[in-house]
Amino acid sequence: MDQKPETFDLAVVGGRCLTLQADFPEISDSLILIKNGQIGWLGEKKDFPGRYRANSTLQTSGKLIIPAFINAHTHLSISLYRGLGTDLKLHDWLRRVIWPLEKEFCTPDHVYLGSCLSLLEMIKSGTGTLANMDFYASHGAKAIDDSGLRGLIGEALFSTPTPSIKDPRDGFNVTADLVNQYKNHPLIHPYVALHAPFTCSGELYQEAAEQAKSWGIKVCSHVAETVSEVEQIQGRYHLTPVEWLDSLGVLNPDFVAIHAVHLTGNDKEILAKRHVGVIHNPHSNMMLGSGICPVPELTSLGVEVGIGTDSASSNNSLSMLFELQTAAKLHKMSTLDPSVLAAHQALNMATIKNAGILGLSKITGHLAKGMSADLIVIDPSTANMIPLHDPYAQIVYSMDNRNIESMIVAGRMIMEKRKILTMDEELILKEVKKWMKVSSVYDFISIKDAAATEY
Amino acid sequence: MDQKPETFDLAVVGGRCLTLQADFPEISDSLILIKNGQIGWLGEKKDFPGRYRANSTLQTSGKLIIPAFINAHTHLSISLYRGLGTDLKLHDWLRRVIWPLEKEFCTPDHVYLGSCLSLLEMIKSGTGTLANMDFYASHGAKAIDDSGLRGLIGEALFSTPTPSIKDPRDGFNVTADLVNQYKNHPLIHPYVALHAPFTCSGELYQEAAEQAKSWGIKVCSHVAETVSEVEQIQGRYHLTPVEWLDSLGVLNPDFVAIHAVHLTGNDKEILAKRHVGVIHNPHSNMMLGSGICPVPELTSLGVEVGIGTDSASSNNSLSMLFELQTAAKLHKMSTLDPSVLAAHQALNMATIKNAGILGLSKITGHLAKGMSADLIVIDPSTANMIPLHDPYAQIVYSMDNRNIESMIVAGRMIMEKRKILTMDEELILKEVKKWMKVSSVYDFISIKDAAATEY
């Protein structure tokens, strides 16, 4: 008698799968079987032993299948300010545009709405997991939960009052609440989010490191983003931002340094020695005129470097595809060496590298049995993707967001044939337009005094 | 009795129109009336005096309308090699990949097919006019003519034999044939295309300047693209490429220098003094590790700088949108000044500046009465475009190709709601796939000897 066929929740049948595993990179005619949100089996279709049953099936013949992207750094809510104050420097942009806007408009509802808007864009560009640093982080977390994506969430902590935390001493209580609220959630993972060396005290960094250790979670912070930050910190402490953080004893493998643009040779060695993960945000750093993270040098020293979009107000796109595409080209240009950050390395940064840095390498970032079923289906049949000599090159150098056809996260169909299934796109966009009219936000910033707001 | 209403071929009704005219930048609820390929009237809908009739109407309420993009430098046919030999330096890439491939596969049919493929991608990303440098240029011209776009066409001339010109002395005859063939064509404009200082003799440049003057057309050439080129030219002539060209007496307002990456202070002054137009190709220069054209410096010296994609094999996208988006960010980064290349300036480069440099400023590049009706319609209703505080910022920093919904060139509907009307997309893509199988092109380059081909 035949063995009873195993039943799966979802079968993804056909297509060329780039697993991004080092030793099993590619499946030419793939079968992916999903159960309880995880990959139960994957391999060449013809190699499946026996028979299977699937409660539903996604036909992907002729498509490319890759892991869903991971966006290792963003601020979900401020997509509402996209396009305001462009072409300003970081400190002007923060002080004259973003912070006054947040002071005026940042409410829990606004955070939820802005987060929903960002999540729509992220889904349409293939992001399955994101790390968010925001005010009212629990409201962003609710939006992420509603979207079906995986989120690392951190309440943005400053040493001064913020829109969501009037007394800075409450910061860790807010984070503790997140930790408690989401400790059993399969997709939402809290972390400790510190804004930056120029806005946070040494005591705050030290307490963050201790608390994070006790909770078993990561600490993420903007570090060495601009020349101005480096000058401020050197003025205060006679140390670079990285040296200062190291002198505080807070740099370790659970510390994630976001940006890391302006680094001395010693800074780079410290980051390597302390096994600090670095998150590169090329578009944001370009657009704000901040500079360029020395990714090839850091990598050659053994530093793990991932990638994120930063916010829709400093990028102004939340597409991880565009981000990895630009990263690949940017470092070729800065080193005058086109072999730097080859296509597969750029793709790895946005997937498997990000997963490692964020502590998710056993969950997501590559496709293998036992991993969460987090994948995107790419349609390579449009003119920009043809001829398909090399799928890695095509994804990294030629693809558009529109080629990302479907996305599955933790086994759940999030987008199918460009239609988002988990969120009401039309309603969210309508609400955003309504908010824009009511708040008269454009008029608000055009009359705003230069140094109006300081955290 | 009422005056008889004027009849137009096409009315574009409603929407916010960015004309890119300096003194009449924006129309909030626009009406554009087109007759014989030209704009017969444009302005606020409510300001139209009396009544009009239109043979057909495009409803664009709620959309953005801007001039169609101009791609000031490309090689249409080699989209067939897209994704081959990525992550190689320019000279390796040319000698080991592109030139051997062209030697083996470059035929008139292949040029036509590759050009059609490129044109599909260009239409989908809003390019209405392009400047092509290619072999068998008349076959590329046929593809452009079939597509309904406007094309500057140049046969790529070398001092050595090429796939299409066995005896280099025939080069100007081929160009003369193009000039004669297209002298009365409304949309196809020949120019003299010289490959580069390291592949063309001084005599060739001088004859090109003379011939072009007699025909009243432009000369375009790659100049100072890589360190290697500069070293070769300095080795041969003890001059930089720009100094050498100037010593030949060929630099003038009708000379267009493509790339212009590696320039000395003296080179920049020469370009300014001779009123040479420069075409920036940021993605290609980044991807090949060539470097970065000093756009802000050139502009401050009064040099007119436009922008192009270069080919789909060194970019690997033909989207002018991506090109202008990257340019805007790249120069902010290189100067650490986010006010450099502001959104409207980046948009101008891809439209009105390119038109000026290519000698088309009375035809295309901005929207005004009497100009050719070359425009794109943008759908700003998707998550990445909302909220629409600032349409310039949104186009330059947030838009996707998919937001480009429709395109009109010389009054003809080229694409409507993402459907290309002038070319058979399905058939072309099928032919490309067939070519790819028959030619075994991927196997071909993987066995190719390093220094196989030299023009």
Chai-1 contact restraints between the chains, C-beta under 6 A:
chainA,res_idxA,chainB,res_idxB,connection_type,confidence,min_distance_angstrom,max_distance_angstrom,comment,restraint_id
A,G83,B,H389,contact,1.0,0.0,6.0,A-B,restraint_1
A,G83,B,D390,contact,1.0,0.0,6.0,A-B,restraint_2
A,G83,B,A393,contact,1.0,0.0,6.0,A-B,restraint_3
A,G83,B,Q394,contact,1.0,0.0,6.0,A-B,restraint_4
A,L84,B,H389,contact,1.0,0.0,6.0,A-B,restraint_5
A,T86,B,A343,contact,1.0,0.0,6.0,A-B,restraint_6
A,T86,B,A393,contact,1.0,0.0,6.0,A-B,restraint_7
A,D87,B,P338,contact,1.0,0.0,6.0,A-B,restraint_8
A,D87,B,S339,contact,1.0,0.0,6.0,A-B,restraint_9
A,D87,B,A342,contact,1.0,0.0,6.0,A-B,restraint_10
A,K89,B,P338,contact,1.0,0.0,6.0,A-B,restraint_11
A,L117,B,A383,contact,1.0,0.0,6.0,A-B,restraint_12
A,L120,B,A383,contact,1.0,0.0,6.0,A-B,restraint_13
A,E121,B,A383,contact,1.0,0.0,6.0,A-B,restraint_14
A,E121,B,N384,contact,1.0,0.0,6.0,A-B,restraint_15
A,M286,B,K329,contact,1.0,0.0,6.0,A-B,restraint_16
A,M286,B,K332,contact,1.0,0.0,6.0,A-B,restraint_17
A,M286,B,M333,contact,1.0,0.0,6.0,A-B,restraint_18
A,M287,B,K329,contact,1.0,0.0,6.0,A-B,restraint_19
A,L288,B,P338,contact,1.0,0.0,6.0,A-B,restraint_20
A,G289,B,K332,contact,1.0,0.0,6.0,A-B,restraint_21
A,G289,B,L336,contact,1.0,0.0,6.0,A-B,restraint_22
A,G289,B,D337,contact,1.0,0.0,6.0,A-B,restraint_23
A,G289,B,P338,contact,1.0,0.0,6.0,A-B,restraint_24
A,G291,B,L336,contact,1.0,0.0,6.0,A-B,restraint_25
A,I292,B,M333,contact,1.0,0.0,6.0,A-B,restraint_26
A,N316,B,Y397,contact,1.0,0.0,6.0,A-B,restraint_27
A,N316,B,S398,contact,1.0,0.0,6.0,A-B,restraint_28
A,S317,B,S398,contact,1.0,0.0,6.0,A-B,restraint_29
A,K329,B,M286,contact,1.0,0.0,6.0,A-B,restraint_30
A,K329,B,M287,contact,1.0,0.0,6.0,A-B,restraint_31
A,K332,B,M286,contact,1.0,0.0,6.0,A-B,restraint_32
A,K332,B,G289,contact,1.0,0.0,6.0,A-B,restraint_33
A,M333,B,M286,contact,1.0,0.0,6.0,A-B,restraint_34
A,M333,B,I292,contact,1.0,0.0,6.0,A-B,restraint_35
A,L336,B,G289,contact,1.0,0.0,6.0,A-B,restraint_36
A,L336,B,G291,contact,1.0,0.0,6.0,A-B,restraint_37
A,D337,B,G289,contact,1.0,0.0,6.0,A-B,restraint_38
A,P338,B,D87,contact,1.0,0.0,6.0,A-B,restraint_39
A,P338,B,K89,contact,1.0,0.0,6.0,A-B,restraint_40
A,P338,B,L288,contact,1.0,0.0,6.0,A-B,restraint_41
A,P338,B,G289,contact,1.0,0.0,6.0,A-B,restraint_42
A,S339,B,D87,contact,1.0,0.0,6.0,A-B,restraint_43
A,A342,B,D87,contact,1.0,0.0,6.0,A-B,restraint_44
A,A343,B,T86,contact,1.0,0.0,6.0,A-B,restraint_45
A,A383,B,L117,contact,1.0,0.0,6.0,A-B,restraint_46
A,A383,B,L120,contact,1.0,0.0,6.0,A-B,restraint_47
A,A383,B,E121,contact,1.0,0.0,6.0,A-B,restraint_48
A,N384,B,E121,contact,1.0,0.0,6.0,A-B,restraint_49
A,I386,B,L429,contact,1.0,0.0,6.0,A-B,restraint_50
A,I386,B,V432,contact,1.0,0.0,6.0,A-B,restraint_51
A,P387,B,V432,contact,1.0,0.0,6.0,A-B,restraint_52
A,P387,B,M436,contact,1.0,0.0,6.0,A-B,restraint_53
A,H389,B,G83,contact,1.0,0.0,6.0,A-B,restraint_54
A,H389,B,L84,contact,1.0,0.0,6.0,A-B,restraint_55
A,H389,B,Y442,contact,1.0,0.0,6.0,A-B,restraint_56
A,D390,B,G83,contact,1.0,0.0,6.0,A-B,restraint_57
A,A393,B,G83,contact,1.0,0.0,6.0,A-B,restraint_58
A,A393,B,T86,contact,1.0,0.0,6.0,A-B,restraint_59
A,Q394,B,G83,contact,1.0,0.0,6.0,A-B,restraint_60
A,Y397,B,N316,contact,1.0,0.0,6.0,A-B,restraint_61
A,S398,B,N316,contact,1.0,0.0,6.0,A-B,restraint_62
A,S398,B,S317,contact,1.0,0.0,6.0,A-B,restraint_63
A,D400,B,N401,contact,1.0,0.0,6.0,A-B,restraint_64
A,N401,B,D400,contact,1.0,0.0,6.0,A-B,restraint_65
A,R402,B,R402,contact,1.0,0.0,6.0,A-B,restraint_66
A,L429,B,I386,contact,1.0,0.0,6.0,A-B,restraint_67
A,V432,B,I386,contact,1.0,0.0,6.0,A-B,restraint_68
A,V432,B,P387,contact,1.0,0.0,6.0,A-B,restraint_69
A,M436,B,P387,contact,1.0,0.0,6.0,A-B,restraint_70
A,Y442,B,H389,contact,1.0,0.0,6.0,A-B,restraint_71
